[in-house]
Structures are given as structure tokens and as C-alpha cells.
């Protein structure tokens, strides 16, 4: 997965439809999520498309997230969120202001509200999972 800063540099360089293409490309680059992990327990509530997020704790205390969506642009947004948190220590992710890390992308003004409405719920789910693993 590309670092968020690299994605931001590319995102700022393009506009309009090219931003949509970039998001779709990011979604395609996501690591495959096994179908067995796409359950009600991993489903992010409040998204217009189906989004699943599953944290995988690593031996070094970091979290590796598997995620997927059934909609191409939404999957790109999922990839963008994961780029901010992927393979970071659980305690860091739990405390991180993920919305602030994504602020330069100005998603609310770039995309329809239907495409971004579930982002706060996805962020909350990621932070809650990270807090559980950090406390363990």
C-alpha cells in the first residue's frame, strides 16, 4: 500500500474525473479480503455501499487491516483510510485523528454525500478495534 503522503501528492496533481480514477485504482490495489471475513460483525454501518473492515493484530503490536467494498469508488475511499493507519501500532491508531489525516483530500467537497457518509463510521470502527488491541 502506498503511503498516504504519496497518494496526497498524486491526488493534488489531478482533478475531477482523474481523482475518481485514482480512487478506483487505489481500491483495486487493496489486498484481497477473504469472503469468510465479510460478515455482519465486520460490516461498517451507515455506508451506502457495503464496506467490511477486519483488523489483524501483528506480533509486533501493529495492526494490519483487511477491507473491501462492493462499490469501486467507495473501495478507493476505504483504501485511502487504510493508507492512514495500515501497519501502525494499535495504540497510535487508537489515538490518531484519522479524519484530520484525510482532510487534505477534501472528500466531502470532492464526492457526493452518499459516498462519504460512512467514512466517520469506518474511522470509529478502526479506532475502536485499535483501542481494544492496544489495551490487551
N, C-alpha and C positions, 0 to 999 in steps of 0.2 A: 504494500500500500504506500502510495506517495505521501510525503509529509504535507501537512496542512499548508505550510508556507509556500511550497511549490505549487500546490493547487490554487492558492490565492493569487500567486503571480500570474498564472495562466488565465485564471478567471477575470482578473482585472484587465488583461490584454485584449480579451474578446468581448463582444457584446451581443445582445439579442439572441437570435437563434443559435449562435455559436456557444452561448452559455448553456443552453438546453442540451446541445450535443456533448459538451464537456461533462455535464451531469450524467447523461446516459452512458458515456464512456466510463466514468467512474463507477457507475453501477455494474457495468459489465466486468470490471476488474475485481469486484468483491470476491473473496474466497467463497466457494460453494458451501452452502449450509445444508446439511443432510435433511432430507424430508422428515425424518423421525423427530427432529428438533422443532419443527413447525407445529407447535401445539397451542392450545388456549393459554397455557402458562407463559409462553414466550411471545405471545401476540401483544403488540403495543395498542392500547385502547385509544380511540379518538382519531385515528388516521382514516382518511377517505379511502385509501388503498390498504391492503393487508401488509403489515410490517411485523417481522419477527426479529427479536434480538436475544442472543444467548451468550452469557459470559462464560469464558473458560479460564479458570484460575491456573496460572503457571507456577512452577516450583519456586521461581524467584520472586513471587509476590505480585507479579504483574497480571493484568487481565488481558486476554485476547478475546475479542468479540466476533461471533459469527452472526450474520444478519442477512435478511433477504426481504424482498418486496415483490408483489405481483404486478407492479407498475414501474416502467422504465425510469421515468424522471424521479419518482419517489425513491427508487432504489439508489439513484445517484445522490439524493439528499441524505439517505442512510449512510452511504459511503463517505460523504462529507463529514457527517457527525462522527463516524468511526475514526476518520483520519485525525480527529482532535484527541481521541482517547486511546487508540489502539496500542496495546503492549506497554502501557504505563502502569506504575504501581497503583494498586487498588486505592490506597489512601489518597493519592494525588488526584485520581479520577473522582473520588467521592467529594473532594473539596473544590474541584475545578469549576470555574464559571464557563461551562461549555457554550452557552448562548453568547457570551462575550467573545469567545474564540471564533465563533461563526459570524459575528457582527459585520466584519468586512465584506462578507458575501451579500449582505442586504437582501436576504431571501424573501422577506415579507414584501418588498417592493419589486423584486425580480420575478416572483412566481405568484400564481393565484393562491388565494387563501386556502382553497381545498388541498393544495399540495403541501402547504406548510403547517396546517392546523395541528398535526400530530407531533411536530418536532418537539414542543415542550414536554409532551408525554414520553417521548423516546428518551429525551435527556434525563427526565426524572427517573425512568426505569433504569437507565445506565448508572446514574449516581447512587440510586438505592442499592443496586446489586453491588457496586463497588464498596459502599459503606458496609454492607454485610460481610464481604470478604475481608475488608480492612480490619473489622472488629474480631474476626475469627482467629 
